[in-house]
Amino acid sequence: MEVLGVSAVLLLACVVFFLLNILHTSRLQGKGKFPPGPTPLPILGNILQICGKDTFKSFFKLGEKYGPIYTIYMGQKPIVILSSCDAVKEALIDNGDKFSGRGYMPLMERLTSGHGVIYSNGERWKQLRRFSLMNMRNFGMGKRSIEERIQEEAQFLLEEFRKTKSHPVDPTFYFSKAVSNVIASVVFGERFEYEDKQYLYLLDIFNKLFSGFSSVSVQMYNVYPNIMKKLPGLHNQLFNGFEEIKTFVAQRVKTHQETLDPNSPRDFIDCFLIKMEQEKDMPESEFHMDALLNTMVDFFAAGTETVSTTLRYGLLILLKNPDVEERVQKEIDQVIGQNRAPGIEDRSKMPYTDAVIHEIQRFIDLIPLGLPHKVTCDVYFRDYVIPKGTTVYPILSTVLRDPKQFKNPNQFNPGHFLDANGKFCKNDGFMPFSAGKRICAGEGLARMELFLFISTILQSFNLKSVVDIEELDLTPQISGLGSVPRPYKICFIPR
């Protein structure tokens, strides 16, 4: 009888809890006419349907069932999902201001406290983004162009590849060192030697952070932060790594403060310090030390891992497609030759190479989920009402693989960006940097780096796989917030 009594109480508790969950959900629905979606479970919401190693595939399946706009629940929090090129364009471009907020991510809130360019909101975000774009447009405040910095770093990278003497190497940290040095020369006013142990240690942290953000424990933290912060796991290691990076940046800022000449800024840090001094008596100023440190980490982390991972993934794709490599080299030889370094002005004369680089970015789907947005007011969108403050995920993977935009979305094909005459053509589905008001602030820099690094490497080297190309696997090793290629080794054979 006691057992039956306990069972009855537990059953009653479950029924009550389930009814409360339905009531809670209906109240949320009452605040707006949310798009349809899968039925959420009590407490869990739809987390069992979407959290895992290949999160973006779950969104594809839900999109096939519920259409290009639907609602899921992370715990008890409703999130609107945009799952097609047309839906993402309509939201981020046609209604850019309304969808310009940054969606709430508990992990990033704990890391940044809402400071920096990527995860800030409102007036803070507007001021920091405007200042950052203005001061980094020429990357060096007119003293030296960013193109020159990339070209110089590309030559350092070539020398590192020559030192391998055609032996197999893992290219991961070669690219991390080169790409991060471009950012370092802008924000710190200096580049680092490739053998610098502290520098290599930081790059290893960046690499682990990028992979770690796609882990299940991090996904769970963003749903149940109050519980997960008390539990051990990879998410706590990320916090430690992030603090080490901030400490490194803070040391560089201190050195800049000690040697600052307001009349002759050397880099972005100097410009920010000058702005801080100008607004030191303004209580509402967004230019303070927390903003500076987090903005620097934004630039250094995002600018390193996104481009270096794209280069690493790109070379793996070229190994798999030697005919594409050969055709790019033929175009390089015709347009640039062997007697000078590639320049950004060459890109317009090299449609096939440009198409290959675009297709690499599309195919690897680097940030498949995109970063969360937030509506800044009640939004009437496609017969639905999305209440102010609702988090919205524009699933970039569904844009980059939209069959309406790309004939064979799951195949690597540079023809996606070429017309019948072999000329480069744009495609509305090309959104690796997102779109609208929150488009990546470093898009121009990233595109320049990808062209100059890839063309410089293929001008000087042939790529050789250490295994049969049929064994090369282009599917990502991890695909959550970011897509990470499988480890491989490559030989750089001088041409």
N, C-alpha and C positions, 0 to 999 in steps of 0.2 A: 504493500500500500504506500509506504514511504517513497519507494522508487517511482510509483505511478504519480504520486503527489508532486515530486520534484520535476518529473517529465512534463506534467501538466503546466507547472509554473513556467518552465523553460519555453514550452510551446506558446503559452500565452504571451510571454515576454517577446518572443520572436514576432508574433502576429502584431503586437502593439508597435514594436519597432518598425516593422514593415509598413504599417499604416501611417506612422509618423513620417517615414521617409517619403511616402506618396504625397502626404500633406505638404511637406517641405518643398518637394519638387513642383507641386501644383501652385504653390505660392510664388515660386520663382517664375513659373510660366505665366502667372497672372501679371507679373511686372512687364511682360513683353510677350509677343507671339513668337517664341523661339522656333527655329526650323525643327523638323522632326529628327528623330535619331533613335538609337537602341535604348531599350528600357534599362535604367540604372538599377544596380543592386543597393540595398541599404549600406551606408557607410562607404562601401567600395566604389559606388558609381559604376563606370564602365572600364575601370582600370584593368580588369582581367582580360579585356578584349583588345587592349592597345599596348600595354607595357610588355616589353620583351626585347630580344636582340635585334629584330627587324621591325621596329615600330611603324615605319612608314608603310609597310605592306598591309598592316591592319587598317590604316586610313584608306588605302586603295580599295580594300574589300568593302569597307563601310560606305565609301563613295559610290561603289557600284550598286549598292542596295538602296541608299537613301538619297542619292543625287549629289550635285556639286556643292550644296550647302546643307549642313546638318549639325546637330547638337550632341555632344557627349558630356558626361559628367566625370570630373576628376574628383573623387570623393563626392561631396555634395555640391561642388562648384560647377556651374554650367560653362561650357566652352564651345564656341561656334567654330566649325571647321569649314574652310573654303577649299574645295577639292577639284578645281579645273582652271584652265588658263583664263577663260572668260570671267569666272567668278572672282578670281584674284585680281584681274585687271579692273573690273568694275569697282571693287572695294578699294584697292590701294592707289589706283590712278584716278578713276572718275570721281571717287569720294575720298580723296587722299587726306584731307583735313580731319574728316570724321573718324578715320581709321589710323590716325597718326600716333596714338598713344602706345607706350610699351607695355605689353601684358605682364602681369605679375608672375614672377618666378621666385619662390621662396629662397632657393639656393643662391641666386644672383643677388637677391635683396640682402642676404646675410653677408655675401662677399663684398658688395659695393655700397650698401646702405643707400642705394638709389643715386649714387654720384657717377660721374663719367659720362661719355657720349652715348654708349650703347644702351644702358639700362635706366637712364634718367627720363623724366617726363616733364611736361608743361614748359613753363618759362625757363627752367633750369636747362632742359634739353635744347631748347631753341638757342639760348645764349651760347652754350658750350659748342654746339654743332656749328653755328655761324662763325664763331671765333676760330674753331679748328679748321674749317674749310678755308677761311680767309688766309690764315697764317701758314697752312700747309700746301696751298695751291702751287706755290713755286718751290716748296721744300728746300729751304736754305735761304729764304728771304732775299733772293736775287744774286747771292754770291756764287752759287753753283747749281745748275739745273739737276733735277731728279734723274733725268735721262743719263747724264754724265755719271752720277753715282751708281746707277744700275750697270752701266757699261763697264765701269771700273770693277765692280764686284763680280761681274760675269767673267772678267779676265782672271781674277783671283780663283774663281771656281774652276776655270779651265786648267789652271796650274795644278790644282788639287787632283783633278782627274788625270792629268799627265803623270803625276807621281804614282798613280796606281799601276802604271806600266801594263795596262790592258788586263790586269787581274780582276777577278770578280769582287764586287763590293756591294754593300747595302747602301743605297743612295740617300737614305733618310736624313742623316745629319749633315751630309754635304749640302743638301738644299736648305735645311733649317738654318745653317750657319750663314749661307749666302743671303737668303731672303731677310733674315733678322738683322743682318748688318746694314741693309738698305734702310730699314726703319731706324736702327740705332744711330746712323749718321745724321738722320733728320731730327730725332727727338733728343738725343744725347750729344750730338755734335762730334761723334767719334764712332769708328768701327772697331771690332774686336778681332784679335788674332784667332785663327781657327783652332789653335792649341790651348787657348785660355781655358783653364779648368773650371773656373767659376762660371764662365760663359757657357761651356758645354753642360754644366750641371743645370743651369737655368733652361737651356733648350730641352733637356730631358724632362724637366718639369712641365714645360709647355706641351710637349708631346703627350705626356701622361694625362694632362688636363683635358686635351682635345678628345682623347679616347675615353677618359673617365666620364665626361659629360653625357656619353651615350649609354652608360651602364644602367642596369636595372635599379641599383640602390639610389642613384641620383634621380631617376624618374620617380621612385617612391618618395624621396625627400621632397620633391616639388608637390606631392599630393598630401603627405602627412608630415610636415616639417617638425611639429611639436613632438612627435613620436620618434622620428628618424634621428633627430639631433641628439637623442639620448642613447642611440644604438651605435655600436661599432660598424665600420664599413668603409667602402671606398670614398663615400661622400666626405667623411671627416679627413681623409688624406688630402682631398682636393683643397679643403680649407687651409691646411698647413702649407701646401705648395703655393697657394695664392698669397699667403702672408710672406713667404720667402721672396716672392717676386716683388711685392710691394716694398719690402725692406731694401732690396737691391735698387729699386727705382728711387726710394727715399735717400739713399746714400748719394746717388748721382745728383739729385735735386739740391742736397746740402752743399755739395761741391760747387754747383752753379751759383748758389746764393752767395758763397764766399768770394766768387770771382766775377760776379755780374757787373757788366758795364751797360747801363740803361741806354746809352747812345749807340751801342753796337751789339745787338742781340745775335748770338751765334747759332741758335737753334730754337726749337719749339718751346723747350723748358724756359729759356730766357724770355721769350715773348709772353709766356704765361706769368712768370714772376713779375714782369713789368706791369702787366694788367692787374695783378694782385695788389701791387703797391699803389697803383692809381685808384683802386677802389677800396683801399683798406679802411676808410672811414664810412663805408656804405654798409650798414647792417644786413641788407638784403642781397648783397653781392654774391654771385655764384662762383666767383673766382677766389678760391681759398685752397688750402693744402690738400684737403680730402678730394676736391674736384681735380686738382692737378695730378695726384698720385693715381687715381682711378682712370683718368683720361690717358695717362701714359701707359698704364697696364692694358687698357683697351687697344691702343695702337700697337703696342709691342706684341701682345698675345695674338690678337686677331690678324695683324699684319704678317705675323710669322707663320702660324700654322695653316691658315687658309691657302696661301700661295704655295708654300713648300709642299703641302700635301697634294695640291693640284699638280705640281711639277712631278712629284714622285709617281702619282697615279698616271700622269700623262706619258711618262717614259715607259711604264709598264704596258700601256695601250699600244705604243709605237713598237715595242718588242713583239707584241702579239700581231701587229699589222705591218710587217716590213715593207710592203708595197707603198704604204702611206709615208713611212719614213723616207723611202727613196724618192718619192715624188716631191716631198717638202725640200729635200736636199737639192734636187734639180732646180727648183724655183729659187732657192738661196743662191746657187751658183750662177743662175742667169741674171738675177737682180743685184746681188751684193758682190759675188765673187769671193776670192780668198785674200784680197789685199787690204781690206778694211773691216772694221767691226760693224755689225748690224746697227742701224739707227731706227728710231721710231717712224721716221718719214718713209722707210721702206715698206711698212705694213700695207699701205694703200696700193702698192705695186705687187703685192704677194697675196692674191685672193685665196689661193689654195691653203697656204700656211695659216692665214687668218681663219679660214673655215675649219681647219683641223683643230686649232686652239679653242674656238668656240664649241666645237663638237666634243672635245675633251671635257670642257666645263659642263656641258649639258649631260653627257653620258655618265660622268662620275657622280653627279648629283650630290655635291659636297655637303650641303646643309639641307637634307631632304625635307625636314619639317618646317624650315624657315624659323625665324624668331617670332615669339608671340607679339601680337599687336593688341591694342585696347581701343574700344570706341570712346570718343571724347564727349559724346552726347547720345541721346536716344536716336537710333538710326532706323529709318524705314528702308529695308533692303529686300528686294525680291519677294514682296508680299509678307514679309516678316518684320517684327519689331525687335531690335537688339538693344536692350537697356544700356544706358551710359555705364561705363566701367567694365563691361563684359570683355573677357579675353577672347581674342580671335586668332586662330592659327591659319595663315595662308600656306597650305602644304605645297612648297615649291617643287617637290618631286612630281606632283600631279600636273604641274605646269610644264616642267622640262620633259615629261613623258606623255604629254597630251597627244593622242593620235590625230586630233584635228589640226595640230600644228606640225607634227613630225610623222612622216609616212611610216617609218619603221622605228618607233620610239625606243625599243629595247635593244636595238643594234647600233654599233658605232659606225656612223656613216657621215663623213664630211660633206656629202652631197646635200645634207639638210640645210646647209648655208651657202649653196651655190646655185645659180640659175642655169638655164639650158646652155648658156654661152660660157660657163665657167667663171662668171663674175660673182664676187661675194654678194650675198643678199641677206638682209636682216630678217629676223623671225620674231614675232610677238611673243612666242613661247620661251624665248631666251631670257630667263630671270634668275641666274645663279646668285646675283647680288640683291635679290628682292626687287622692289619697285616702289615708286611713289615717294612720299615725304621721308620714309625711313630707309630708303635705298642706301646700301653700304657707302659710307663716306670715303672709303678707300678704293672705290671701283676703278677710277682712272689709273691709280698707281698699280693696282693688281694687274690690270690689262696690259700696262706697259711692261711690267716685270715678266709676265708670262711670255710675251712676244720676244723680248730681248734675250731672256735666258734660254728659251727653247731654240731660237734661231742661232744664237751664238754656239750652243752645244752642238747642234747638228751641222753647223758650218765646219766644225773642227773634228767631230768624231762620228764614227759609225757605232750603232748600238748592237750589242750581241747578248743573247740570252744564254744562261748556263744550263738551261734545260730545253727540251724540245718545246717549240712555241705552242704545240697542242696542249701541253701541260700547264701553261700559264692560265691562271684563273682570274678573270676580271671582276668577279663579284666581290663586294667589300667584305673585309674580315669583320667589321663592326659597322652597323648603320642605325644610328639613333638620332641624336641631335646632329652628329656629323658622320660622314662616310669615310672609313679608313681602309686603304688598300691592304691586301695581303702582303706579307714580307716577301721580298725577292732579291736576287742579286743580279748585277748587270756588269758587263765589260764595256769600257770605253776604248774603242779601237781608233787610233789616229787615222785621219783620212789622208 
